[in-house]
Amino acid sequence: MRSPGLAALAVLAAVFHPAGARAAEQTLVFRTAPITIPGYGVAQSYQLVPSPVFDGYVTSMNADVVDTSGASVPITNVMLHHVVFGKIGAPDATCSRFRDYDGRVVPLPVERFYGAGEERATLDLPAGYGYPNRGSDRWALVYMLMNHRPVTRTVYVEYTVRYAAGETLTPVRPYWLDIRNCRADPIFDVPGTGRMFSTVSRSATFTMPESGRIVAAGGHLHGGGLLLDLTDDSCGTRLFRSEPTWGLPLVKPVVHEPGPKHMTEVATANGIPVSAGDHLRLTAVYDNSRPHTRVMGIMLVFLAPGPVSRCAPVPALPADPLSHPSAPPRVTIPLFKQPVGPWQRVLSSWVGDFAYSEQRVVLHRGATFRWRFAGPSRHDVTLANGPIGFSSPSVSTGSFTYRFTKPGVYRLFCSLHPTTMTQVVTVR
């Protein structure tokens, strides 16, 4: 998902849609251009993607990874880490500018309206509501796919859209709420320094620019996640809680911590009232008894704008039949490739294609270590397992420093190239 920027969106795949009258809800199936992933590799990029060619409303949407024959690709072969769909040229409700991978703040001329990860979230609006779309609108996709096999694979992201035309629905607007919003890589780290059953929380607030009712919502967490809470701090009320359901297979070799197979979703025609000026807070809660690196906390809500009574009560919400919250599995990520070379007492290492120059390092407690990135590809420094969770940004140039305050063995890798780039730092 490391991208040269939105200007690189250059491929528009063919559009497939049923022929005939356009005056009723239809099921449209689209497919991206082919995505090739090297063995045990990660594909991260942007594409322009096909979208409906006539005016209407999106009422539901889901995505899958398929092969050239159209057959679904199991997660044990290629994992859909996440996809995000956006409408080019439409203003995003929560982010007009974003920080790219090199730290530059640039415009974000895309409205994010659907996303899915390992939990395979669905966009599912209640009857009578729709996300308006014109036939002239153009969609973009940002994706991250991980190949769990040693051979190169070519796959596609296939997405199914329920689309209503020839009728007027109540329009909704997507609000993308993110703990680390407006960043190309919106991740944070859980140090894992607490006792058993301890937790750590990260929050972000957003001031609503308009009143209305939230008619649909869903969340996204990574491994170790416990819950996402959306609260209205202005009214002192909890609006919605999204909790993970675990149970995805543990894919081997283990090169990342598995995420949940489902997150609680809600669709309600009654809607959850919020008022212009209300301060909404999104809080992600993670297990802190062990490290969890490069995690996220995201909730996508759909607002039907309109007048509401300030601090009106939240109605009873329908239960999600697929939601069965449970404790996350305890997974230790080993190093797929054992570092080689002599033990070095150094305070820096360069990071290039595709190795750390010093693969085995010995430090004294309290030492600060520096990694210098030598490009041209993006890389990072991420804890696989060890005393404290941390990670660097994924960059091609620049440097990153970390102070090792706790003794132990820190097994590190590049999260984009976990089977080829590894390093061990022993702190005494």
C-alpha positions as CSV (number, residue, x, y, z in Angstrom):
1,M,0.0,0.0,0.0
2,R,3.0,2.2,-0.3
3,S,2.0,4.6,-3.0
4,P,3.7,7.4,-5.0
5,G,0.5,9.4,-4.4
6,L,-3.0,10.0,-5.8
7,A,-1.5,11.3,-9.1
8,A,-0.3,7.7,-9.7
9,L,-3.9,6.4,-10.1
10,A,-3.8,5.5,-13.7
11,V,-5.6,2.2,-14.4
12,L,-9.3,2.1,-14.9
13,A,-10.6,-1.5,-15.3
14,A,-13.6,-2.5,-17.5
15,V,-17.1,-1.9,-16.1
16,F,-19.5,-4.8,-15.8
17,H,-23.2,-4.1,-15.2
18,P,-26.5,-5.7,-16.2
19,A,-28.2,-4.5,-19.4
20,G,-31.7,-3.3,-19.5
21,A,-33.8,-0.8,-17.6
22,R,-32.2,1.3,-14.9
23,A,-35.3,1.9,-12.8
24,A,-34.8,-0.6,-9.9
25,E,-32.1,-1.8,-7.5
26,Q,-29.5,-3.9,-9.3
27,T,-26.5,-6.0,-8.3
28,L,-23.4,-4.7,-10.0
29,V,-20.1,-6.7,-9.9
30,F,-16.9,-4.9,-10.6
31,R,-13.2,-6.0,-10.7
32,T,-10.0,-4.1,-10.4
33,A,-7.0,-4.4,-12.7
34,P,-4.8,-7.4,-11.9
35,I,-2.6,-7.1,-8.8
36,T,0.6,-9.2,-8.8
37,I,2.1,-10.1,-5.4
38,P,5.6,-11.8,-5.1
39,G,6.0,-14.8,-2.9
40,Y,5.5,-14.0,0.8
41,G,5.2,-10.3,-0.4
42,V,2.9,-7.4,0.3
43,A,1.2,-5.4,-2.4
44,Q,0.2,-1.8,-1.5
45,S,-0.9,0.7,-4.0
46,Y,-3.7,2.8,-5.5
47,Q,-5.9,2.2,-8.6
48,L,-8.7,4.0,-10.4
49,V,-11.5,1.4,-10.4
50,P,-14.8,0.9,-12.2
51,S,-18.0,2.3,-10.8
52,P,-21.7,2.6,-11.9
53,V,-22.1,4.5,-15.1
54,F,-25.5,5.9,-14.4
55,D,-27.0,8.0,-11.5
56,G,-28.3,6.2,-8.4
57,Y,-27.6,5.2,-4.9
58,V,-25.3,2.6,-3.3
59,T,-27.3,0.7,-0.8
60,S,-24.8,-2.1,0.1
61,M,-21.3,-3.2,-0.8
62,N,-18.8,-5.9,-0.1
63,A,-15.4,-6.9,-1.4
64,D,-13.4,-10.1,-1.9
65,V,-10.1,-11.3,-3.4
66,V,-10.5,-13.5,-6.5
67,D,-8.3,-15.3,-9.0
68,T,-8.4,-15.0,-12.8
69,S,-11.3,-17.4,-13.0
70,G,-13.3,-15.4,-10.5
71,A,-13.0,-17.9,-7.7
72,S,-12.5,-16.6,-4.2
73,V,-9.0,-16.8,-2.9
74,P,-8.7,-18.1,0.7
75,I,-7.0,-16.1,3.4
76,T,-4.4,-18.9,3.7
77,N,-3.2,-17.9,0.2
78,V,-3.8,-14.2,-0.1
79,M,-5.0,-12.0,2.7
80,L,-7.1,-8.9,2.2
81,H,-5.4,-6.8,4.9
82,H,-7.5,-3.8,3.9
83,V,-9.1,-1.9,1.1
84,V,-10.5,1.6,1.1
85,F,-12.8,3.0,-1.7
86,G,-13.1,6.7,-2.3
87,K,-14.9,9.0,-4.7
88,I,-12.4,11.3,-6.5
89,G,-13.1,15.0,-6.3
90,A,-15.7,14.8,-3.5
91,P,-14.7,16.4,-0.2
92,D,-14.0,14.0,2.6
93,A,-16.1,14.8,5.8
94,T,-13.2,14.4,8.3
95,C,-10.0,15.0,6.3
96,S,-9.3,17.6,3.7
97,R,-5.5,17.2,3.8
98,F,-3.4,14.2,4.8
99,R,0.2,13.4,5.7
100,D,1.9,11.1,3.1
101,Y,4.5,8.5,3.7
102,D,7.3,11.1,3.5
103,G,5.7,13.4,6.0
104,R,4.4,15.9,3.6
105,V,0.9,17.4,4.1
106,V,-0.9,17.3,0.8
107,P,-4.6,17.7,-0.3
108,L,-6.9,14.7,-0.1
109,P,-9.4,15.1,-3.0
110,V,-11.2,11.8,-2.2
111,E,-14.3,11.0,-0.1
112,R,-13.7,7.7,1.7
113,F,-17.0,5.8,1.6
114,Y,-16.3,2.1,2.1
115,G,-13.5,0.0,3.7
116,A,-12.9,-3.6,4.7
117,G,-10.1,-5.6,6.3
118,E,-9.7,-9.1,7.5
119,E,-13.2,-8.7,9.1
120,R,-14.7,-8.2,5.6
121,A,-16.9,-5.3,6.7
122,T,-20.0,-4.7,4.6
123,L,-21.6,-1.4,3.7
124,D,-25.3,-2.2,4.4
125,L,-27.7,0.8,4.7
126,P,-31.2,0.4,6.0
127,A,-34.2,0.4,3.6
128,G,-34.9,3.9,2.2
129,Y,-31.4,5.2,2.5
130,G,-28.6,5.4,-0.1
131,Y,-25.1,6.8,-0.8
132,P,-25.7,9.1,-3.8
133,N,-23.5,8.5,-6.9
134,R,-23.5,10.0,-10.3
135,G,-22.6,8.1,-13.5
136,S,-19.8,10.7,-14.0
137,D,-18.3,10.1,-10.6
138,R,-15.0,8.2,-10.5
139,W,-13.9,5.8,-7.8
140,A,-10.4,5.0,-6.5
141,L,-9.1,2.1,-4.4
142,V,-6.2,1.9,-2.0
143,Y,-5.3,-1.7,-1.1
144,M,-3.0,-3.8,1.0
145,L,-2.8,-7.6,0.1
146,M,-0.4,-10.1,1.6
147,N,0.7,-13.3,-0.1
148,H,1.0,-16.2,2.3
149,R,2.6,-18.5,-0.2
150,P,6.2,-18.6,-1.7
151,V,5.1,-18.3,-5.3
152,T,4.0,-15.1,-7.1
153,R,0.2,-14.7,-7.4
154,T,-1.9,-12.5,-9.6
155,V,-5.3,-11.6,-8.1
156,Y,-8.1,-9.1,-8.3
157,V,-10.3,-7.2,-5.8
158,E,-13.9,-8.0,-6.8
159,Y,-16.6,-5.9,-5.2
160,T,-20.4,-6.3,-5.4
161,V,-22.6,-3.2,-5.3
162,R,-26.3,-3.0,-4.7
163,Y,-27.4,0.0,-6.7
164,A,-30.8,1.8,-6.7
165,A,-31.7,4.0,-9.7
166,G,-34.8,5.6,-10.9
167,E,-36.0,6.4,-7.4
168,T,-35.3,8.9,-4.7
169,L,-33.7,7.6,-1.4
170,T,-32.7,9.6,1.7
171,P,-29.1,10.4,1.0
172,V,-26.4,9.6,3.5
173,R,-22.9,11.0,4.0
174,P,-19.9,8.9,5.1
175,Y,-17.8,10.0,8.1
176,W,-14.5,8.3,8.4
177,L,-13.4,8.4,12.0
178,D,-9.8,7.3,12.7
179,I,-7.6,7.3,15.8
180,R,-4.7,8.4,13.4
181,N,-6.8,10.2,10.8
182,C,-5.4,12.1,7.8
183,R,-2.3,9.9,7.5
184,A,-1.3,7.6,4.7
185,D,-0.3,5.0,7.2
186,P,-2.7,5.5,10.2
187,I,-1.1,3.1,12.6
188,F,0.0,3.2,16.3
189,D,1.8,0.8,18.6
190,V,0.7,-0.9,21.8
191,P,3.8,-1.4,24.1
192,G,2.5,-4.5,25.8
193,T,4.1,-3.5,29.1
194,G,1.1,-4.2,31.4
195,R,0.1,-7.1,33.5
196,M,-2.4,-9.8,32.3
197,F,-5.8,-8.3,31.5
198,S,-4.4,-4.8,31.4
199,T,-5.5,-2.5,28.5
200,V,-4.4,0.6,26.7
201,S,-6.7,3.1,25.0
202,R,-6.1,5.6,22.2
203,S,-8.7,8.3,21.3
204,A,-9.4,10.9,18.8
205,T,-12.2,13.6,18.8
206,F,-14.1,15.2,15.9
207,T,-16.6,18.1,16.0
208,M,-19.7,17.4,13.9
209,P,-20.3,20.1,11.3
210,E,-24.0,19.2,10.8
211,S,-26.9,17.5,12.5
212,G,-28.5,14.3,11.6
213,R,-28.9,10.6,12.4
214,I,-26.3,7.9,12.1
215,V,-28.1,5.1,10.2
216,A,-25.1,2.6,9.8
217,A,-21.7,2.1,11.3
218,G,-18.9,-0.5,11.6
219,G,-15.4,-0.7,13.0
220,H,-11.9,-1.9,12.2
221,L,-9.3,-3.2,14.7
222,H,-6.1,-5.3,14.5
223,G,-4.8,-8.2,16.5
224,G,-5.1,-7.6,20.2
225,G,-8.1,-5.3,19.8
226,L,-10.8,-5.4,22.4
227,L,-13.4,-2.7,21.3
228,L,-14.1,0.5,19.6
229,D,-16.4,3.0,21.4
230,L,-18.0,6.0,19.7
231,T,-19.2,8.5,22.3
232,D,-20.8,12.0,22.2
233,D,-18.7,13.9,24.8
234,S,-21.0,16.9,24.5
235,C,-24.0,14.9,25.7
236,G,-22.2,12.3,27.8
237,T,-23.6,9.4,25.9
238,R,-22.2,6.3,24.1
239,L,-23.5,6.2,20.6
240,F,-22.2,2.8,19.3
241,R,-19.8,0.1,20.3
242,S,-18.1,-2.2,17.8
243,E,-16.5,-5.4,19.2
244,P,-14.3,-8.0,17.5
245,T,-15.3,-11.6,16.9
246,W,-12.2,-13.8,16.6
247,G,-11.7,-17.1,14.8
248,L,-9.7,-16.6,11.6
249,P,-7.3,-19.4,10.9
250,L,-3.7,-18.9,12.0
251,V,-1.9,-18.8,8.7
252,K,1.6,-20.2,8.6
253,P,4.2,-19.0,8.3
254,V,3.1,-16.5,10.9
255,V,4.3,-13.1,9.5
256,H,1.7,-10.9,11.2
257,E,-0.8,-11.0,14.0
258,P,-4.2,-12.1,12.7
259,G,-7.1,-9.7,13.0
260,P,-10.8,-10.4,13.9
261,K,-13.1,-12.2,11.5
262,H,-15.9,-9.8,12.2
263,M,-16.6,-6.4,13.8
264,T,-20.0,-5.5,15.2
265,E,-22.0,-3.5,12.6
266,V,-25.3,-1.7,12.9
267,A,-27.9,-0.5,10.4
268,T,-31.0,1.3,11.8
269,A,-33.6,3.3,10.1
270,N,-34.4,5.1,13.4
271,G,-30.9,6.5,13.4
272,I,-28.6,7.6,16.2
273,P,-29.0,11.4,16.7
274,V,-26.0,13.8,16.7
275,S,-26.1,17.6,16.5
276,A,-23.9,20.1,14.8
277,G,-21.1,21.2,17.2
278,D,-21.2,17.9,19.2
279,H,-17.7,16.5,20.1
280,L,-17.6,12.9,19.0
281,R,-14.9,10.7,20.5
282,L,-13.6,7.5,19.0
283,T,-11.7,5.2,21.5
284,A,-9.8,2.1,20.6
285,V,-9.1,-0.3,23.4
286,Y,-6.3,-2.9,23.1
287,D,-4.8,-5.6,25.2
288,N,-1.6,-4.4,26.8
289,S,-0.3,-7.6,28.4
290,R,1.8,-8.1,25.3
291,P,3.0,-5.9,22.4
292,H,0.8,-5.3,19.3
293,T,2.5,-3.3,16.6
294,R,1.1,-1.2,13.6
295,V,-2.5,-1.4,14.8
296,M,-5.4,0.8,13.9
297,G,-8.7,2.1,15.3
298,I,-11.2,3.1,12.6
299,M,-15.0,3.5,12.5
300,L,-17.0,4.4,9.4
301,V,-20.4,5.9,10.1
302,F,-23.1,7.1,7.6
303,L,-25.1,10.2,8.6
304,A,-28.5,11.1,7.2
305,P,-28.4,14.9,7.6
306,G,-31.4,16.6,9.1
307,P,-32.7,18.4,12.2
308,V,-32.6,16.5,15.6
309,S,-33.2,17.5,19.2
310,R,-29.9,18.2,21.0
311,C,-28.8,15.3,23.1
312,A,-31.8,13.2,22.1
313,P,-31.7,9.7,23.6
314,V,-30.0,6.9,21.6
315,P,-32.6,4.4,20.4
316,A,-32.4,0.7,21.0
317,L,-30.1,-0.7,18.3
318,P,-30.7,-4.0,16.5
319,A,-28.3,-6.8,17.4
320,D,-25.7,-7.9,15.0
321,P,-26.3,-11.7,14.6
322,L,-22.7,-12.3,13.4
323,S,-21.2,-10.5,16.4
324,H,-19.9,-12.9,19.1
325,P,-17.3,-10.9,21.1
326,S,-14.4,-12.9,22.7
327,A,-10.9,-12.4,23.9
328,P,-8.2,-12.0,21.2
329,P,-5.9,-15.0,20.6
330,R,-2.3,-14.8,22.0
331,V,-0.1,-15.0,19.0
332,T,3.7,-14.7,19.0
333,I,5.3,-13.7,15.7
334,P,8.6,-15.5,15.1
335,L,11.2,-14.4,12.7
336,F,10.8,-16.2,9.4
337,K,14.5,-15.6,8.5
338,Q,17.1,-15.8,11.2
339,P,19.5,-12.8,11.1
340,V,23.1,-13.6,10.3
341,G,26.6,-12.1,10.8
342,P,28.7,-11.2,13.8
343,W,27.2,-9.5,16.8
344,Q,27.9,-5.8,16.5
345,R,28.2,-3.1,19.3
346,V,27.0,-0.3,17.1
347,L,24.4,2.5,17.4
348,S,23.2,2.6,13.9
349,S,22.3,0.6,10.8
350,W,21.2,1.4,7.3
351,V,18.0,-0.1,5.8
352,G,18.1,-0.8,2.1
353,D,16.8,-3.2,-0.5
354,F,16.3,-5.6,1.1
355,A,18.3,-5.9,4.3
356,Y,19.4,-4.3,7.5
357,S,23.2,-3.7,7.3
358,E,23.8,-4.9,10.9
359,Q,21.5,-7.9,11.5
360,R,22.7,-8.8,15.0
361,V,23.3,-5.9,17.5
362,V,24.2,-5.7,21.2
363,L,23.3,-2.6,23.2
364,H,23.4,-1.4,26.7
365,R,20.1,-0.5,28.4
366,G,19.2,3.1,27.7
367,A,21.1,3.3,24.4
368,T,19.5,5.0,21.4
369,F,19.7,3.3,18.1
370,R,19.3,4.9,14.6
371,W,18.1,3.3,11.4
372,R,18.9,5.2,8.2
373,F,16.8,4.4,5.1
374,A,18.6,4.2,1.8
375,G,15.7,3.7,-0.6
376,P,14.4,3.4,-3.3
377,S,11.7,1.1,-1.9
378,R,9.8,1.7,1.3
379,H,10.8,-0.2,4.4
380,D,10.2,0.0,8.2
381,V,11.4,-1.3,11.5
382,T,8.7,-3.3,13.4
383,L,8.9,-5.4,16.5
384,A,7.9,-9.0,15.8
385,N,8.3,-10.1,19.4
386,G,10.2,-8.7,22.4
387,P,9.9,-6.7,25.6
388,I,8.2,-3.5,24.2
389,G,6.2,-2.9,21.0
390,F,7.4,-0.2,18.6
391,S,7.6,0.5,14.9
392,S,9.0,3.1,12.5
393,P,7.1,4.8,9.7
394,S,7.4,3.0,6.3
395,V,9.7,5.2,4.3
396,S,12.3,5.2,1.6
397,T,14.5,7.9,3.0
398,G,15.3,9.6,6.3
399,S,16.0,8.0,9.6
400,F,14.3,6.7,12.7
401,T,15.6,6.4,16.3
402,Y,14.4,4.4,19.3
403,R,15.7,4.3,22.9
404,F,15.8,0.8,24.3
405,T,14.9,1.2,28.0
406,K,14.1,-2.4,28.9
407,P,16.6,-5.3,28.7
408,G,15.7,-8.3,26.5
409,V,15.8,-9.6,23.0
410,Y,14.0,-7.5,20.4
411,R,13.3,-9.4,17.2
412,L,12.6,-7.0,14.4
413,F,11.5,-7.1,10.8
414,C,10.2,-5.0,7.9
415,S,6.4,-5.4,7.9
416,L,6.4,-5.1,4.1
417,H,9.1,-7.7,3.6
418,P,8.8,-9.9,6.7
419,T,10.4,-13.0,5.2
420,T,13.5,-11.3,3.9
421,M,14.4,-8.4,6.2
422,T,15.0,-9.3,9.9
423,Q,17.2,-8.0,12.7
424,V,17.8,-8.9,16.3
425,V,18.8,-6.3,19.0
426,T,19.9,-7.7,22.4
427,V,19.7,-5.2,25.2
428,R,21.7,-5.9,28.4
